[in-house]
Amino acid sequence: MNHAGKQARVVGSHPDLDRGPHRAVVIMVASLAAFLIIALAWMSFASLDIAVHAIGTVIPSSRVQNIQSMEGGIIRDIAVHEGQQVKRGDLLAYVENLQYNADLGEGQQNQWAAQASIERLRSELAGRAPVFSEELVSKSPELITEQRNLLISRRREMETALETIRNQIAQRQEELAEARSRVQSLTALLASARETLSMEERLQAQSAGARADFLAAQREVTRIQGDLDASLIAVPRVQAALSEARSRLAEVESKYRAETHRELTDLESKSAAMAEQLTGRLDRVQRRELRSPMDGVVNRVLINTVGGVAKAGETIMELVPVQDTLLISARVKPSDIAFIHHGQKAIVRITAYDPSIFGTLDGKVVRVGADAVVDAEKKESYFEVTLETQRNYLGKPEERLIISPGMPADASIQTGKRTFMEYLLKPVIKTFDKALRER
């Protein structure tokens, strides 16, 4: 009995047996408390995004483009098919208008003729050989030959007219020289005749000379004086004729240059007008090549018969624009619209592609509808919100998955942040607040 009690006291008073279970409990309680404290701290400070969920569709960033032939014509080629992606400037179709081709050819020929005439007139005024452009020489050599022959003919005609007047001037110069020489000769003869007459007068006064000689000397002086007077009158008359011939020469040259300059000015004016007309005709002909005005996808080809006729302004095909970003037209419930505003971030999922495999698109709100819209089928109201994504494809850049207008999409619009604790306590607080307000 004493031995058993002693043994019990020995076992019960062992220090390891007293501290073991108690220490494990303390550690477990402390660990749970620490975990709860850390969890509460995390829930109090860790933030979660508050998002509004919206369903929408991909819409074109601009309206569907109708590709039309402004002038109409015969469809020679359709270069694309429905669903094909095209780049800006790609050929879509070729529509030919024979009348516009003929008008362009006629206008080009008229313009070349005007340019050739202008160069010929400029060379006439400058007194040089004409220098025609390489385009004229290569595309219209017959015009070059015609203008060169015309230049030679006009210069020959002008030279003939000038040569005639120059001959007249030379003749008048000879006549003037002869008249002046005759005046000099007659002046000398008159002086000699007067000296002879003076001698005869002295002899008559002395009654030493014959009267017949005296009278003959008088007649000679009178004759020479008459000839001299006639020659003196002829000199200014010949001078006037010479001046007139010289004036006529200058007038012919001046008139020729004036007419040439006037013709040049008129042709330059007409050429400028023809250039404008030619630009319009060329533009009409170039519009036979219908090219894509933007990057896009061919939606529908309305006229696909090669050889068919397209009317002026008739739509040949439709083009849906494709840009670097996408626009998503999303429907937001009226109860959530108060939290939506321009510039908010959003995550867009294209439901045609698995988000877990192909990922999502980052976007932002670019427009918020001002009024609610009622769905005619579901009789539900909603606000239309437009989102813009940062890119227009899913997947890797080298393996892009194209997203086309009309594809369905889901969007999560970030409207704010809250802690995990607020998220857990919100229904409790809401219920408690409601309970306190009940009667």
Secondary structure, DSSP 8 states (H G I E B T S, - for coil): -HHHHHHHHHHHT-HHHHHHHHHHHHHHHHHHHHHHHHHHHHHHH-EEEEEEEEEEEEE-SS--EEEEESS-EEEEEE---TT-EE-TT-EEEEEE-HHHHHHHHHHHHHHHHHHHHHHHHHHHHHTS-----HHHHHH-HHHHHHHHHHHHHHHHHHHHHHHHHHHHHHHHHHHHHHHHHHHHHHHHHHHHHHHHHHHHHHHHHTT-S-HHHHHHHHHHHHHHHHHHHHHHHHHHHHHHHHHHHHHHHHHHHHHHHHHHHHHHHHHHHHHHHHHHHHHHHHHHHHTTEEE-SSSEEEEEES---TT-EE-TTEEEEEEEE--SS-EEEEEE-TTTGGG--TT-EEEEEETTS-HHHH--EEEEEEEE-SS-EE-TTT--EEEEEEEEES-SEES-GGG-EE--TT-EEEEEEEEEEEEHHHHHHHHHHHHHHHHHH--
